[in-house]
Amino acid sequence: MTAAAPPEPDPTVVLHPLEVRQDRDEWIVGRQGNEQVVALPEIGMAALRLLAEGRTVGQARGALRRDRGRDLDVEAFAESLAAAGLVAAIGTRRFETAPVPVSLPRLRQRHVRWVLAPVLHAAVLAVPVAGLVAVVLRGRGLPSWDDLVWARLGTVNLLVQSLAAWCLIGLHELAHLVTARAAGVAGRVRLGTRLQFLVAQTEVSGIWLKGRRARLTVYLSGLAVDGAVWGGCLLALAAGADSPLLPVVAMTLVTSFANQCLVFMRTDLYFVAQDLTGCRNLYGDAGAWLRHLGARLLGRASRDPLAGRRPAERRMLKAYAAGAVAGSIGCVFVGLRLLLDVTWPLLARSGHRLLTDTGPLLRLDALVTMLLLAGLQLLWARLWWRRHGPRVRGAVRAARGWATRGAG
């Protein structure tokens, strides 16, 4: 057996380049290119400053004991920072962190810094207002849901709406990515799922290290661009444009905005609400409290995860948890109704037409409809399993273990 190497007597800690901002009585610490951000109390920030100055672990601990009257295990503190990807080395030990994928890596901050200009923000916000005023003054009605079914062939309607939706989603996520890059945050765009929805999302965890104005700008940039496109469609309609694509784009954006209001699914407005309420992890903390309630209902011992939180924060988290439960149940119910009343009947009707219709155009219409609907469902299932599959397999293994023990 190989003997373990003796621990270093008093190692120094080499930190990665870090960004720090104060948030109430704590400090938010992290580095760009790393997905984890940590919140440190004042004593932790004092220890971090000492380590950044080049003090050894023992020297930092002694300084804290002497100057602040606190005995902090600085070595364990450094190890926790290393686990969060903030430490390059502790003594002779090196810590390698895998690089986080970045979308549009050639896009630099200097290329897009101008998108943070307040004048541009005011101009973007003025477009939907101008479009709405123009439609009202011209006496034209706003686009309606009937405008989504404008072609005789269902395939044309589906393809046009799907293409418009994905183009708008791409533009929405590009707005998040560009504004984040302008604020000095890399970010990446990827596909994911929220309940029954297939979504694109831009990961910009590094924005937590920036000021509130930058954070809110990044969170709201996608909605601002959506509003500008919607207003542009209304302006074109008010000017007499007669393209059927304009109402399709406008109503697709209305649907997108309605989905953004489902804050229990961590939409853009969820992050705005989380930031304005001062809750660090609204979704996660509310979920932990719901699991605590479930354990108590089952008679299991569980410690309240909200103990010690500010009263206002506790109220906010409990209210959000209640809304999340109600909203999730409602969303799943609507999703099942749409699946049973719209998607499956449409697939069945298209399959019947494919087998019985004699016209080649009608059969092609049925085939494309089936491929499009089935493809979207399969893509959702694949992304859902990639995210939740490990937990499902773990639950199945646990259930088998319980069944085996019960049979024994």
matplotlib code that plots the C-alpha trace (Angstrom):
import matplotlib.pyplot as plt

x = [0.0, 1.4, 1.8, -0.2, 1.8, 2.3, 0.1, 1.9, 2.7, 1.2, 0.2, -0.6, -3.8, -3.7, -7.1, -8.5, -9.2, -12.4, -15.3, -16.9, -20.0, -21.7, -25.3, -26.8, -24.7, -23.0, -20.6, -21.2, -18.0, -17.3, -15.4, -16.4, -16.3, -17.3, -21.0, -20.8, -21.2, -20.9, -22.2, -19.8, -20.4, -18.1, -15.7, -15.4, -14.7, -12.0, -10.4, -10.6, -8.9, -6.1, -5.5, -5.6, -2.8, -0.6, -1.0, -0.7, -3.5, -2.0, -1.2, -4.7, -6.2, -4.0, -4.8, -8.5, -8.2, -6.1, -8.0, -11.6, -11.6, -12.9, -11.3, -12.1, -10.9, -9.2, -8.0, -11.5, -12.7, -10.1, -11.2, -14.8, -13.7, -11.7, -14.8, -16.7, -14.0, -12.6, -9.1, -6.3, -4.0, -3.5, 0.2, 1.4, -2.0, -3.5, -7.2, -8.3, -11.7, -13.3, -14.1, -17.8, -19.0, -19.6, -22.0, -20.5, -17.1, -15.7, -18.2, -16.3, -17.4, -16.0, -18.2, -21.5, -20.9, -23.2, -26.3, -26.2, -26.8, -29.9, -30.8, -31.0, -33.2, -35.6, -35.8, -36.5, -39.3, -40.8, -41.5, -44.3, -45.9, -45.8, -47.2, -50.1, -50.9, -50.7, -53.1, -55.6, -55.4, -55.8, -58.9, -57.4, -58.1, -55.2, -54.1, -56.2, -55.8, -57.7, -54.8, -52.7, -54.8, -54.6, -53.6, -55.8, -53.3, -52.6, -49.0, -48.4, -49.8, -47.7, -44.5, -44.9, -45.8, -43.0, -40.4, -41.6, -41.5, -38.0, -36.7, -38.2, -36.8, -33.4, -33.7, -34.9, -32.0, -29.5, -30.7, -29.8, -26.5, -25.5, -26.4, -24.7, -21.6, -21.7, -21.7, -18.7, -20.5, -19.9, -23.1, -24.3, -27.6, -29.0, -32.3, -34.2, -37.6, -39.9, -42.8, -44.4, -42.7, -39.7, -37.6, -34.4, -32.5, -29.4, -27.2, -25.6, -24.8, -21.9, -24.4, -24.9, -21.5, -22.6, -24.7, -28.5, -28.9, -26.8, -28.7, -32.1, -31.0, -29.9, -33.1, -35.4, -33.5, -35.3, -38.7, -37.7, -36.7, -39.9, -41.9, -39.9, -40.7, -44.4, -44.5, -42.9, -45.5, -48.3, -46.6, -46.4, -50.1, -51.1, -49.2, -51.2, -49.0, -51.1, -48.7, -50.3, -46.9, -47.2, -50.2, -48.6, -45.5, -47.4, -49.6, -46.6, -45.0, -48.2, -48.0, -44.4, -45.1, -47.9, -45.4, -43.0, -45.6, -45.4, -42.8, -43.0, -41.1, -38.0, -38.8, -37.2, -39.8, -38.9, -35.4, -36.6, -38.9, -36.1, -33.7, -36.2, -37.4, -33.8, -34.2, -31.1, -32.7, -36.4, -37.1, -34.7, -35.5, -39.3, -38.8, -36.8, -39.6, -42.1, -40.0, -39.8, -43.6, -43.9, -41.5, -43.5, -46.8, -45.2, -44.2, -40.4, -38.1, -37.1, -35.5, -37.3, -34.9, -36.4, -35.4, -33.3, -34.5, -35.8, -39.6, -40.3, -38.2, -40.0, -43.3, -42.2, -40.8, -43.9, -46.2, -44.0, -44.1, -47.9, -48.1, -45.7, -47.7, -51.0, -49.4, -47.6, -50.8, -52.7, -50.0, -49.8, -53.6, -53.8, -50.9, -52.6, -55.8, -54.0, -52.2, -55.4, -57.8, -55.4, -52.1, -53.2, -56.4, -54.4, -51.9, -54.6, -56.5, -53.2, -52.5, -55.9, -55.6, -52.1, -53.6, -56.9, -56.5, -55.8, -54.4, -50.6, -50.7, -53.1, -51.0, -47.9, -49.7, -50.6, -47.1, -45.4, -47.9, -47.2, -43.4, -43.5, -45.7, -43.9, -40.5, -41.3, -42.6, -39.5, -37.2, -39.0, -38.8, -35.1, -34.2, -36.5, -34.8, -31.3, -32.2, -34.3, -33.2, -30.6, -33.1, -35.7, -33.2, -32.2, -35.8, -36.4, -33.4, -34.5, -38.0, -36.6, -34.4, -37.5, -39.4, -36.6, -36.3, -40.0, -40.1, -37.3]
y = [0.0, 3.4, 5.8, 9.1, 12.2, 14.3, 17.4, 20.7, 22.5, 25.9, 26.2, 29.4, 29.6, 30.8, 32.3, 32.6, 36.2, 36.9, 39.4, 40.6, 42.7, 43.4, 42.2, 43.4, 41.8, 39.3, 39.3, 37.6, 36.1, 34.2, 34.3, 34.6, 31.3, 29.4, 28.5, 28.6, 31.8, 31.8, 34.2, 34.9, 36.5, 39.3, 36.9, 34.8, 37.9, 38.9, 35.5, 35.8, 39.1, 37.8, 34.8, 37.1, 39.2, 36.0, 35.1, 31.4, 29.4, 29.6, 33.3, 34.1, 32.1, 33.9, 37.3, 36.7, 35.4, 38.5, 41.2, 39.9, 37.5, 34.7, 31.3, 30.3, 27.0, 28.7, 25.4, 24.0, 27.4, 27.3, 23.7, 24.9, 27.7, 25.1, 22.9, 25.9, 26.4, 29.6, 28.3, 27.5, 25.9, 25.2, 24.7, 22.2, 20.9, 22.3, 22.4, 22.1, 23.3, 22.3, 25.3, 26.2, 26.1, 29.6, 30.6, 32.9, 33.0, 35.5, 38.1, 40.3, 42.9, 45.8, 44.8, 45.1, 47.5, 50.0, 47.8, 49.0, 52.6, 54.0, 55.9, 52.6, 51.1, 54.1, 53.7, 50.0, 50.5, 53.3, 50.9, 48.8, 52.0, 53.6, 50.5, 50.3, 54.0, 53.8, 50.8, 52.6, 55.9, 54.0, 52.2, 48.8, 45.8, 44.0, 40.6, 37.7, 34.0, 33.4, 35.0, 32.0, 29.8, 31.7, 29.0, 26.2, 23.5, 22.8, 22.0, 25.5, 27.0, 24.7, 25.2, 29.0, 29.3, 27.0, 28.8, 32.1, 30.9, 29.5, 32.6, 34.8, 32.5, 32.8, 36.6, 36.6, 34.5, 36.4, 39.6, 37.9, 36.7, 40.1, 42.2, 39.7, 39.8, 43.6, 43.4, 41.2, 37.8, 35.0, 33.0, 30.1, 29.2, 25.7, 23.8, 22.6, 21.8, 23.4, 21.1, 20.3, 23.2, 22.9, 26.0, 27.7, 29.3, 31.4, 30.6, 33.7, 32.8, 35.3, 38.1, 37.7, 39.3, 42.5, 45.5, 45.5, 47.6, 45.2, 42.2, 43.6, 44.7, 41.2, 39.6, 42.0, 42.2, 39.3, 40.7, 44.2, 42.8, 40.8, 44.0, 45.9, 43.3, 43.2, 47.0, 46.8, 44.4, 46.8, 49.7, 47.8, 46.8, 50.4, 51.6, 49.2, 46.2, 43.1, 40.2, 37.3, 36.8, 40.0, 38.8, 35.4, 36.9, 39.3, 36.5, 34.2, 37.0, 37.4, 33.7, 34.0, 36.9, 34.9, 32.0, 34.5, 35.4, 31.8, 32.8, 29.4, 28.0, 30.2, 32.5, 35.9, 37.5, 35.0, 36.2, 39.8, 38.9, 37.0, 40.0, 42.6, 40.6, 39.9, 36.2, 34.4, 31.2, 31.6, 28.4, 26.2, 27.5, 27.2, 23.7, 22.8, 24.1, 22.1, 18.9, 19.8, 20.0, 16.7, 15.0, 16.4, 15.1, 11.6, 11.7, 12.1, 14.3, 17.4, 20.7, 23.8, 25.2, 28.7, 28.9, 32.0, 33.8, 37.3, 37.3, 39.1, 36.6, 33.7, 35.1, 35.6, 32.1, 30.5, 32.6, 31.6, 27.9, 28.0, 29.7, 27.2, 24.3, 25.8, 27.0, 23.7, 21.7, 24.1, 23.9, 20.1, 19.9, 22.3, 20.5, 17.1, 18.5, 19.9, 16.6, 14.6, 17.1, 18.6, 16.9, 13.2, 13.8, 15.9, 13.0, 10.5, 12.5, 13.1, 9.4, 8.6, 11.1, 9.7, 6.3, 7.1, 10.4, 10.0, 13.5, 13.7, 17.2, 16.2, 13.2, 15.3, 17.7, 14.9, 13.4, 16.7, 17.4, 14.1, 14.4, 18.0, 17.1, 13.8, 15.4, 18.1, 15.6, 13.4, 16.3, 17.3, 13.7, 13.5, 16.8, 15.9, 12.5, 14.1, 16.4, 14.1, 10.6, 10.1, 10.9, 8.6, 5.7, 6.4, 6.4, 3.1, 1.5, 2.7, 1.3, -2.1, -2.1, -1.4, -4.1, -6.6, -5.8, -6.1, -9.5, -10.7]
z = [0.0, -1.0, 1.9, 1.6, 1.0, 4.1, 4.2, 3.5, 6.7, 5.7, 2.0, 0.1, -2.0, -5.6, -6.6, -10.1, -11.2, -9.2, -9.4, -6.2, -5.3, -2.1, -1.6, 1.7, 4.4, 2.2, -0.7, -4.1, -5.4, -8.7, -11.9, -15.5, -17.3, -14.2, -13.6, -9.8, -7.8, -4.0, -1.3, 1.6, 4.9, 6.1, 7.9, 4.7, 2.6, 5.1, 4.7, 0.9, 1.0, 3.1, 0.8, -2.2, -0.6, -0.6, 3.1, 3.9, 5.3, 8.8, 8.5, 7.4, 10.3, 12.8, 11.4, 11.6, 15.2, 16.1, 14.3, 14.4, 17.3, 15.1, 14.6, 11.1, 9.5, 6.6, 5.1, 4.9, 3.6, 0.8, -0.1, -0.4, -2.7, -4.8, -5.0, -6.4, -9.1, -7.7, -6.7, -9.1, -6.5, -2.8, -2.2, -4.8, -5.6, -8.9, -9.6, -13.2, -14.2, -17.5, -19.7, -20.0, -23.6, -25.0, -27.8, -30.5, -28.9, -31.4, -30.3, -27.9, -25.4, -27.4, -30.4, -28.5, -25.7, -27.4, -26.7, -23.0, -24.0, -22.3, -25.5, -27.4, -24.7, -24.9, -28.7, -28.5, -25.9, -28.0, -31.0, -29.5, -28.1, -31.5, -33.2, -30.8, -31.2, -35.0, -35.1, -32.9, -34.9, -38.2, -36.8, -37.6, -35.3, -33.6, -35.0, -33.6, -33.2, -36.4, -38.3, -37.5, -39.8, -43.0, -45.5, -46.9, -46.2, -42.5, -43.3, -44.6, -41.4, -39.2, -41.1, -41.3, -37.6, -36.5, -38.7, -37.4, -33.8, -34.0, -35.7, -33.0, -30.3, -31.9, -31.9, -28.3, -27.1, -29.2, -27.3, -24.0, -25.3, -26.8, -23.8, -21.5, -23.6, -23.5, -19.7, -19.8, -19.4, -21.9, -21.9, -24.0, -25.7, -25.5, -25.8, -22.7, -21.3, -18.8, -17.9, -21.3, -23.1, -25.4, -24.8, -25.7, -22.8, -22.4, -19.5, -18.0, -14.4, -14.5, -14.6, -10.9, -10.4, -12.2, -10.9, -10.8, -13.9, -16.0, -14.5, -15.3, -18.8, -19.6, -18.1, -20.0, -23.3, -24.9, -24.0, -25.2, -28.7, -28.8, -28.1, -30.8, -33.4, -32.3, -32.6, -36.0, -37.2, -36.0, -37.7, -41.0, -40.7, -39.9, -43.0, -45.2, -45.5, -46.4, -45.8, -43.8, -42.1, -40.1, -38.0, -37.6, -36.2, -34.0, -32.5, -32.0, -29.9, -27.9, -27.1, -26.2, -23.8, -22.2, -21.6, -20.0, -17.4, -16.1, -13.5, -11.7, -14.7, -14.3, -17.3, -17.9, -15.6, -12.9, -12.8, -12.7, -9.8, -8.0, -8.4, -7.2, -4.2, -3.1, -3.1, -4.2, -5.4, -5.5, -7.4, -5.4, -2.0, -2.6, -3.8, -0.7, 1.5, -0.5, 0.0, 3.7, 3.9, 2.0, 4.5, 7.5, 6.0, 5.6, 9.3, 8.5, 10.4, 8.4, 9.2, 7.9, 5.1, 5.6, 9.3, 9.9, 6.7, 6.9, 7.5, 4.2, 2.4, 4.1, 3.0, -0.5, -0.8, 0.6, -1.7, -4.7, -3.6, -3.5, -6.9, -8.4, -7.2, -8.6, -11.8, -12.5, -11.9, -14.2, -16.9, -16.9, -17.1, -20.1, -21.7, -21.4, -22.8, -25.8, -26.3, -26.1, -27.8, -30.5, -31.1, -31.0, -33.1, -35.6, -35.9, -36.3, -38.9, -40.8, -40.7, -42.0, -44.8, -45.7, -46.1, -47.8, -49.8, -53.4, -54.1, -53.9, -52.5, -49.7, -48.8, -48.7, -46.5, -44.1, -44.1, -43.3, -40.5, -38.9, -39.2, -37.7, -34.8, -34.0, -34.4, -31.8, -29.4, -29.8, -29.3, -26.1, -24.8, -25.6, -23.8, -20.9, -20.4, -20.6, -17.7, -15.6, -16.7, -13.9, -11.2, -12.8, -12.9, -9.3, -8.2, -10.0, -8.4, -5.0, -5.6, -6.6, -3.4, -1.3, -3.1, -2.6, 1.1, 1.5, -0.2, 2.0]

ax = plt.figure().add_subplot(projection="3d")
ax.plot(x, y, z, "-o")
ax.set_aspect("equal")
plt.show()
